[in-house]
């Protein structure tokens, strides 16, 4: 091992959190690949699906989608333009802001998300088969707690 490859000393929690972070990166890559496969027949990608899902319940601005999903506004803007061109979403006037239009689903977008969510339900049930729901909830709680520490203003971290 080279000198620069020697890991600095971490607390035990820091060491385990580093393992979690590295595994999260691997999971993210695998999840995107699986999502791309799952959405291919609908003419979507994981990124496009993510943006459509962000406006499933209510229209949002591009900036609102970016904040909600933890994405860069510029990448959301490019994705919105492609989704609009392909007829999955439409832009609506925003009563709260003259220039920031709202991104909303078209009928085609709604139908596609409904069909995709049926397919996703089977997929995720197979993926999680044999894992106790309580263990999944613990994982979600840990990730949410770490996300909050990264995104909320520092106080006494």
DRENBAMAR-322641 format. One record per residue: residue number from 1; x, y, z of N, C-alpha, C in turn. Coordinates in nm, 4 decimals, always signed. Example, Ala and Ser with C-alpha at 12.3 -4.5 7.8 and 13.67 -1.06 7.14 Angstrom:
<rs>
   seq         nX         nY         nZ        caX        caY        caZ         cX         cY         cZ
     1    +1.3190    -0.5690    +0.7800    +1.2300    -0.4500    +0.7800    +1.3200    -0.3300    +0.7800
     2    +1.2850    -0.2250    +0.7080    +1.3670    -0.1060    +0.7140    +1.2900    +0.0030    +0.7870
</rs>
This chain:
<rs>
   seq         nX         nY         nZ        caX        caY        caZ         cX         cY         cZ
     1    +0.0842    -0.1175    +0.0000    +0.0000    +0.0000    +0.0000    +0.0888    +0.1240    +0.0000
     2    +0.0521    +0.2204    -0.0804    +0.1282    +0.3445    -0.0876    +0.0946    +0.4320    +0.0321
     3    +0.1888    +0.5186    +0.0662    +0.1725    +0.6034    +0.1840    +0.0441    +0.6858    +0.1786
     4    +0.0115    +0.7410    +0.0613    -0.1068    +0.8259    +0.0503    -0.2355    +0.7448    +0.0608
     5    -0.2269    +0.6123    +0.0469    -0.3460    +0.5278    +0.0559    -0.3804    +0.4883    +0.1989
     6    -0.2970    +0.5210    +0.2917    -0.3242    +0.4896    +0.4311    -0.4378    +0.5791    +0.4800
     7    -0.5429    +0.5144    +0.5274    -0.6600    +0.5903    +0.5722    -0.6297    +0.6604    +0.7030
     8    -0.6742    +0.7848    +0.7151    -0.6586    +0.8545    +0.8428    -0.7419    +0.7837    +0.9497
     9    -0.7061    +0.8050    +1.0732    -0.7791    +0.7440    +1.1835    -0.9181    +0.8059    +1.1938
    10    -1.0178    +0.7187    +1.2032    -1.1558    +0.7615    +1.2199    -1.2102    +0.6973    +1.3471
    11    -1.3159    +0.7565    +1.3993    -1.3859    +0.6904    +1.5092    -1.4523    +0.5654    +1.4527
    12    -1.4976    +0.4787    +1.5390    -1.5663    +0.3581    +1.4909    -1.6921    +0.3963    +1.4130
    13    -1.7660    +0.4952    +1.4620    -1.8841    +0.5420    +1.3894    -1.8453    +0.6030    +1.2552
    14    -1.7351    +0.6775    +1.2535    -1.6865    +0.7362    +1.1292    -1.6466    +0.6295    +1.0289
    15    -1.5845    +0.5239    +1.0770    -1.5447    +0.4127    +0.9900    -1.6682    +0.3443    +0.9305
    16    -1.7678    +0.3183    +1.0136    -1.8890    +0.2519    +0.9653    -1.9690    +0.3434    +0.8726
    17    -1.9691    +0.4728    +0.9020    -2.0380    +0.5676    +0.8143    -1.9686    +0.5742    +0.6788
    18    -1.8365    +0.5676    +0.6770    -1.7625    +0.5639    +0.5509    -1.8017    +0.4403    +0.4702
    19    -1.8134    +0.3265    +0.5367    -1.8577    +0.2042    +0.4674    -1.9986    +0.2226    +0.4107
    20    -2.0858    +0.2848    +0.4891    -2.2222    +0.3101    +0.4428    -2.2216    +0.4025    +0.3217
    21    -2.1404    +0.5060    +0.3240    -2.1317    +0.6001    +0.2122    -2.0834    +0.5280    +0.0865
    22    -1.9782    +0.4486    +0.0990    -1.9267    +0.3766    -0.0175    -2.0303    +0.2780    -0.0721
    23    -2.0999    +0.2102    +0.0175    -2.2040    +0.1171    -0.0270    -2.3204    +0.1918    -0.0903
    24    -2.3496    +0.3126    -0.0410    -2.4551    +0.3948    -0.0997    -2.4192    +0.4328    -0.2430
    25    -2.2939    +0.4673    -0.2678    -2.2501    +0.4971    -0.4045    -2.2720    +0.3762    -0.4955
    26    -2.2337    +0.2582    -0.4478    -2.2523    +0.1355    -0.5267    -2.4013    +0.1101    -0.5495
    27    -2.4809    +0.1262    -0.4441    -2.6252    +0.1057    -0.4542    -2.6861    +0.2042    -0.5531
    28    -2.6441    +0.3286    -0.5458    -2.6949    +0.4314    -0.6369    -2.6704    +0.3920    -0.7825
    29    -2.5491    +0.3485    -0.8129    -2.5176    +0.3064    -0.9493    -2.6012    +0.1879    -0.9934
    30    -2.6157    +0.0891    -0.9059    -2.6958    -0.0287    -0.9385    -2.8434    +0.0087    -0.9526
    31    -2.8905    +0.0984    -0.8685    -3.0295    +0.1416    -0.8736    -3.0591    +0.2176    -1.0026
    32    -2.9681    +0.3040    -1.0445    -2.9875    +0.3764    -1.1705    -2.9910    +0.2805    -1.2886
    33    -2.9014    +0.1818    -1.2888    -2.8995    +0.0832    -1.3983    -3.0298    +0.0032    -1.3993
    34    -3.0762    -0.0394    -1.2829    -3.2019    -0.1143    -1.2744    -3.3191    -0.0262    -1.3170
    35    -3.3177    +0.0997    -1.2748    -3.4239    +0.1926    -1.3132    -3.4268    +0.2167    -1.4630
    36    -3.3095    +0.2285    -1.5235    -3.3034    +0.2458    -1.6688    -3.3634    +0.1246    -1.7401
    37    -3.3343    +0.0064    -1.6885    -3.3898    -0.1163    -1.7464    -3.5418    -0.1200    -1.7268
    38    -3.5870    -0.0852    -1.6081    -3.7294    -0.0885    -1.5751    -3.8099    +0.0090    -1.6612
    39    -3.7520    +0.1234    -1.6938    -3.8248    +0.2298    -1.7643    -3.8052    +0.2286    -1.9160
    40    -3.7140    +0.1459    -1.9633    -3.6781    +0.1480    -2.1061    -3.7995    +0.1359    -2.1975
    41    -3.8888    +0.0420    -2.1693    -4.0044    +0.0192    -2.2579    -4.0979    +0.1396    -2.2642
    42    -4.0875    +0.2302    -2.1678    -4.1723    +0.3483    -2.1647    -4.1047    +0.4701    -2.2286
    43    -3.9832    +0.4506    -2.2800    -3.9095    +0.5606    -2.3402    -3.8506    +0.6555    -2.2376
    44    -3.8237    +0.6022    -2.1182    -3.7708    +0.6843    -2.0103    -3.6347    +0.6330    -1.9658
    45    -3.5733    +0.7087    -1.8773    -3.4522    +0.6693    -1.8050    -3.4814    +0.6933    -1.6576
    46    -3.3907    +0.6503    -1.5724    -3.4081    +0.6765    -1.4291    -3.4211    +0.8256    -1.4019
    47    -3.3395    +0.9061    -1.4684    -3.3426    +1.0517    -1.4460    -3.4771    +1.1103    -1.4879
    48    -3.5276    +1.0657    -1.6011    -3.6561    +1.1174    -1.6489    -3.7696    +1.0719    -1.5577
    49    -3.7610    +0.9476    -1.5119    -3.8613    +0.8930    -1.4210    -3.8616    +0.9710    -1.2901
    50    -3.7437    +1.0048    -1.2429    -3.7302    +1.0791    -1.1174    -3.8004    +1.2146    -1.1274
    51    -3.7824    +1.2835    -1.2387    -3.8454    +1.4144    -1.2569    -3.9966    +1.3992    -1.2708
    52    -4.0419    +1.2987    -1.3463    -4.1862    +1.2758    -1.3569    -4.2467    +1.2465    -1.2199
    53    -4.1779    +1.1645    -1.1418    -4.2277    +1.1301    -1.0093    -4.2373    +1.2500    -0.9167
    54    -4.1522    +1.3479    -0.9386    -4.1524    +1.4679    -0.8537    -4.2767    +1.5533    -0.8761
    55    -4.3445    +1.5350    -0.9892    -4.4668    +1.6125    -1.0164    -4.5895    +1.5213    -1.0216
    56    -4.5758    +1.4009    -0.9679    -4.6864    +1.3040    -0.9654    -4.8086    +1.3618    -0.8936
    57    -4.7882    +1.4201    -0.7763    -4.9000    +1.4719    -0.6964    -4.9390    +1.6143    -0.7338
    58    -4.8395    +1.6990    -0.7516    -4.8655    +1.8403    -0.7789    -4.7588    +1.8964    -0.8719
    59    -4.7980    +1.9937    -0.9541    -4.6974    +2.0611    -1.0370    -4.5954    +2.1330    -0.9488
    60    -4.4732    +2.1419    -0.9990    -4.3651    +2.2125    -0.9294    -4.2842    +2.2901    -1.0334
    61    -4.2122    +2.3885    -0.9856    -4.1175    +2.4580    -1.0723    -3.9944    +2.3700    -1.0902
    62    -3.9128    +2.4027    -1.1870    -3.7874    +2.3295    -1.2074    -3.7027    +2.3369    -1.0812
    63    -3.6930    +2.4559    -1.0219    -3.6156    +2.4700    -0.8977    -3.6770    +2.3882    -0.7854
    64    -3.8088    +2.3837    -0.7795    -3.8768    +2.3047    -0.6779    -3.8501    +2.1559    -0.6941
    65    -3.8483    +2.1088    -0.8183    -3.8160    +1.9682    -0.8447    -3.6730    +1.9400    -0.8004
    66    -3.5825    +2.0278    -0.8360    -3.4412    +2.0094    -0.8015    -3.4234    +2.0013    -0.6499
    67    -3.4867    +2.0912    -0.5771    -3.4768    +2.0889    -0.4300    -3.5394    +1.9620    -0.3734
    68    -3.6572    +1.9271    -0.4216    -3.7305    +1.8105    -0.3716    -3.6522    +1.6808    -0.3931
    69    -3.5851    +1.6699    -0.5064    -3.5156    +1.5459    -0.5415    -3.3657    +1.5513    -0.5120
    70    -3.3155    +1.6669    -0.4690    -3.1729    +1.6786    -0.4399    -3.0874    +1.6760    -0.5654
    71    -3.1362    +1.7398    -0.6710    -3.0674    +1.7409    -0.8004    -3.0229    +1.8827    -0.8360
    72    -2.9374    +1.8914    -0.9360    -2.8942    +2.0222    -0.9861    -3.0046    +2.0805    -1.0747
    73    -3.0340    +2.2081    -1.0550    -3.1404    +2.2728    -1.1318    -3.1173    +2.2620    -1.2819
    74    -2.9925    +2.2773    -1.3244    -2.9621    +2.2735    -1.4673    -2.9935    +2.1369    -1.5286
    75    -2.9629    +2.0296    -1.4563    -2.9920    +1.8964    -1.5104    -3.1426    +1.8719    -1.5141
    76    -3.2147    +1.9228    -1.4143    -3.3605    +1.9104    -1.4152    -3.4171    +1.9884    -1.5333
    77    -3.3642    +2.1076    -1.5589    -3.4122    +2.1895    -1.6707    -3.3952    +2.1150    -1.8032
    78    -3.2798    +2.0533    -1.8242    -3.2576    +1.9764    -1.9487    -3.3539    +1.8584    -1.9578
    79    -3.3746    +1.7904    -1.8472    -3.4651    +1.6755    -1.8458    -3.6086    +1.7202    -1.8727
    80    -3.6497    +1.8299    -1.8132    -3.7840    +1.8835    -1.8358    -3.8035    +1.9172    -1.9836
    81    -3.7040    +1.9765    -2.0454    -3.7153    +2.0108    -2.1875    -3.7360    +1.8854    -2.2723
    82    -3.6628    +1.7781    -2.2422    -3.6791    +1.6523    -2.3177    -3.8155    +1.5887    -2.2908
    83    -3.8577    +1.5909    -2.1648    -3.9880    +1.5331    -2.1309    -4.1024    +1.6105    -2.1964
    84    -4.0879    +1.7421    -2.2043    -4.1903    +1.8230    -2.2706    -4.1943    +1.7910    -2.4198
    85    -4.0778    +1.7833    -2.4805    -4.0686    +1.7519    -2.6234    -4.1318    +1.6165    -2.6543
    86    -4.1173    +1.5211    -2.5628    -4.1699    +1.3865    -2.5835    -4.3135    +1.3695    -2.5346
    87    -4.3736    +1.4780    -2.4838    -4.5158    +1.4755    -2.4494    -4.5508    +1.4172    -2.3139
    88    -4.4540    +1.4056    -2.2231    -4.4818    +1.3529    -2.0899    -4.5245    +1.4621    -1.9918
    89    -4.4777    +1.5832    -2.0149    -4.5102    +1.6944    -1.9251    -4.5471    +1.8179    -2.0070
    90    -4.6086    +1.9123    -1.9391    -4.6410    +2.0421    -1.9989    -4.6026    +2.1493    -1.8986
    91    -4.5769    +2.2677    -1.9481    -4.5448    +2.3810    -1.8615    -4.6689    +2.4680    -1.8486
    92    -4.6983    +2.5074    -1.7250    -4.8161    +2.5885    -1.6960    -4.7740    +2.7206    -1.6340
    93    -4.8587    +2.8212    -1.6506    -4.8336    +2.9481    -1.5829    -4.8374    +2.9253    -1.4327
    94    -4.7538    +3.0003    -1.3634    -4.7423    +2.9893    -1.2187    -4.8009    +3.1153    -1.1561
    95    -4.9102    +3.1026    -1.0811    -4.9703    +3.2221    -1.0207    -4.8807    +3.2894    -0.9165
    96    -4.7798    +3.2153    -0.8658    -4.6922    +3.2707    -0.7629    -4.5647    +3.3332    -0.8186
    97    -4.5394    +3.3131    -0.9486    -4.4137    +3.3632    -1.0051    -4.4319    +3.3810    -1.1553
    98    -4.4028    +3.4993    -1.2039    -4.4268    +3.5305    -1.3447    -4.3375    +3.4500    -1.4390
    99    -4.2141    +3.4230    -1.3997    -4.1208    +3.3573    -1.4928    -4.0993    +3.2088    -1.4657
   100    -4.1129    +3.1631    -1.3427    -4.0882    +3.0227    -1.3085    -4.2165    +2.9430    -1.3314
   101    -4.2262    +2.8824    -1.4488    -4.3459    +2.8067    -1.4835    -4.3520    +2.6759    -1.4052
   102    -4.4704    +2.6203    -1.3964    -4.4918    +2.4941    -1.3264    -4.4831    +2.3779    -1.4239
   103    -4.4181    +2.2720    -1.3808    -4.4061    +2.1492    -1.4589    -4.5191    +2.0576    -1.4137
   104    -4.6026    +2.0134    -1.5084    -4.7157    +1.9266    -1.4765    -4.7190    +1.8102    -1.5750
   105    -4.7772    +1.7010    -1.5309    -4.7903    +1.5836    -1.6171    -4.8968    +1.6056    -1.7235
   106    -4.8736    +1.5532    -1.8423    -4.9775    +1.5450    -1.9439    -5.0553    +1.4160    -1.9182
   107    -5.1601    +1.3940    -1.9925    -5.2352    +1.2683    -1.9812    -5.1424    +1.1508    -2.0128
   108    -5.0576    +1.1658    -2.1137    -4.9596    +1.0621    -2.1479    -4.8637    +1.0378    -2.0320
   109    -4.8199    +1.1439    -1.9666    -4.7307    +1.1307    -1.8517    -4.7983    +1.0582    -1.7362
   110    -4.9249    +1.0921    -1.7110    -4.9998    +1.0245    -1.6043    -5.0152    +0.8757    -1.6330
   111    -5.0555    +0.8430    -1.7565    -5.0752    +0.7030    -1.7955    -4.9445    +0.6254    -1.7852
   112    -4.8369    +0.6863    -1.8315    -4.7060    +0.6205    -1.8261    -4.6653    +0.5945    -1.6818
   113    -4.6809    +0.6934    -1.5945    -4.6441    +0.6745    -1.4541    -4.7316    +0.5683    -1.3868
   114    -4.8595    +0.5635    -1.4218    -4.9469    +0.4603    -1.3640    -4.9008    +0.3208    -1.4057
   115    -4.8702    +0.3029    -1.5336    -4.8231    +0.1724    -1.5819    -4.6876    +0.1372    -1.5218
   116    -4.6013    +0.2358    -1.5143    -4.4679    +0.2134    -1.4590    -4.4752    +0.1816    -1.3102
   117    -4.5676    +0.2436    -1.2391    -4.5757    +0.2160    -1.0969    -4.6264    +0.0743    -1.0706
   118    -4.7082    +0.0188    -1.1585    -4.7491    -0.1220    -1.1466    -4.6279    -0.2132    -1.1651
   119    -4.5486    -0.1826    -1.2651    -4.4284    -0.2624    -1.2906    -4.3292    -0.2498    -1.1749
   120    -4.3138    -0.1273    -1.1216    -4.2217    -0.1037    -1.0107    -4.2666    -0.1774    -0.8857
   121    -4.3969    -0.1887    -0.8637    -4.4480    -0.2570    -0.7442    -4.4030    -0.4031    -0.7427
   122    -4.4132    -0.4707    -0.8564    -4.3674    -0.6099    -0.8650    -4.2163    -0.6179    -0.8466
   123    -4.1443    -0.5262    -0.9122    -3.9982    -0.5253    -0.9064    -3.9490    -0.5051    -0.7635
   124    -4.0036    -0.4049    -0.6947    -3.9549    -0.3738    -0.5602    -3.9961    -0.4822    -0.4604
   125    -4.1105    -0.5458    -0.4834    -4.1505    -0.6564    -0.3968    -4.0537    -0.7733    -0.4103
   126    -4.0130    -0.8021    -0.5335    -3.9125    -0.9070    -0.5556    -3.7784    -0.8676    -0.4942
   127    -3.7380    -0.7434    -0.5127    -3.6100    -0.6950    -0.4608    -3.6031    -0.7074    -0.3095
   128    -3.7104    -0.6748    -0.2414    -3.7092    -0.6712    -0.0955    -3.7552    -0.8020    -0.0311
   129    -3.7892    -0.9001    -0.1125    -3.8350    -1.0287    -0.0601    -3.7320    -1.0881    +0.0372
   130    -3.7791    -1.1249    +0.1561    -3.6918    -1.1866    +0.2555    -3.6227    -1.0885    +0.3484
   131    -3.6404    -0.9603    +0.3261    -3.5819    -0.8593    +0.4158    -3.6920    -0.8102    +0.5081
   132    -3.6670    -0.8166    +0.6365    -3.7674    -0.7726    +0.7335    -3.7943    -0.6225    +0.7179
   133    -3.9219    -0.5844    +0.7101    -3.9551    -0.4416    +0.6966    -3.8914    -0.3541    +0.8043
   134    -3.8799    -0.4044    +0.9265    -3.8189    -0.3248    +1.0333    -3.6735    -0.2918    +0.9997
   135    -3.6018    -0.3843    +0.9368    -3.4633    -0.3571    +0.8993    -3.4551    -0.2513    +0.7897
   136    -3.5505    -0.2536    +0.6986    -3.5543    -0.1504    +0.5942    -3.5837    -0.0150    +0.6569
   137    -3.6773    -0.0112    +0.7524    -3.7086    +0.1152    +0.8208    -3.5875    +0.1696    +0.8961
   138    -3.5097    +0.0817    +0.9573    -3.3882    +0.1252    +1.0272    -3.2909    +0.1885    +0.9269
   139    -3.2734    +0.1234    +0.8114    -3.1850    +0.1779    +0.7079    -3.2317    +0.3141    +0.6589
   140    -3.3614    +0.3266    +0.6376    -3.4178    +0.4555    +0.5942    -3.3919    +0.5623    +0.6997
   141    -3.4123    +0.5268    +0.8257    -3.3913    +0.6225    +0.9337    -3.2475    +0.6697    +0.9419
   142    -3.1547    +0.5782    +0.9264    -3.0129    +0.6148    +0.9300    -2.9791    +0.7071    +0.8137
   143    -3.0230    +0.6704    +0.6945    -2.9933    +0.7537    +0.5772    -3.0594    +0.8911    +0.5890
   144    -3.1836    +0.8948    +0.6381    -3.2527    +1.0232    +0.6551    -3.1793    +1.1106    +0.7567
   145    -3.1345    +1.0499    +0.8658    -3.0617    +1.1258    +0.9666    -2.9326    +1.1843    +0.9124
   146    -2.8588    +1.1049    +0.8361    -2.7342    +1.1551    +0.7766    -2.7635    +1.2628    +0.6714
   147    -2.8696    +1.2427    +0.5929    -2.9076    +1.3438    +0.4940    -2.9418    +1.4751    +0.5627
   148    -3.0171    +1.4673    +0.6716    -3.0526    +1.5890    +0.7457    -2.9286    +1.6599    +0.7982
   149    -2.8316    +1.5840    +0.8469    -2.7073    +1.6464    +0.8961    -2.6314    +1.7156    +0.7833
   150    -2.6393    +1.6600    +0.6636    -2.5689    +1.7199    +0.5501    -2.6416    +1.8411    +0.4925
   151    -2.7736    +1.8453    +0.5069    -2.8504    +1.9500    +0.4382    -2.9041    +2.0589    +0.5295
   152    -2.9117    +2.0328    +0.6575    -2.9625    +2.1351    +0.7494    -2.8458    +2.2183    +0.8011
   153    -2.8748    +2.3402    +0.8390    -2.7680    +2.4266    +0.8926    -2.6981    +2.3607    +1.0112
   154    -2.5682    +2.3755    +1.0135    -2.4898    +2.3179    +1.1249    -2.5239    +2.3892    +1.2549
   155    -2.5431    +2.3096    +1.3565    -2.5611    +2.3667    +1.4890    -2.4543    +2.3080    +1.5788
   156    -2.4786    +2.1912    +1.6293    -2.3825    +2.1284    +1.7192    -2.3415    +1.9915    +1.6678
   157    -2.3032    +1.9818    +1.5447    -2.2631    +1.8527    +1.4875    -2.1256    +1.8163    +1.5377
</rs>
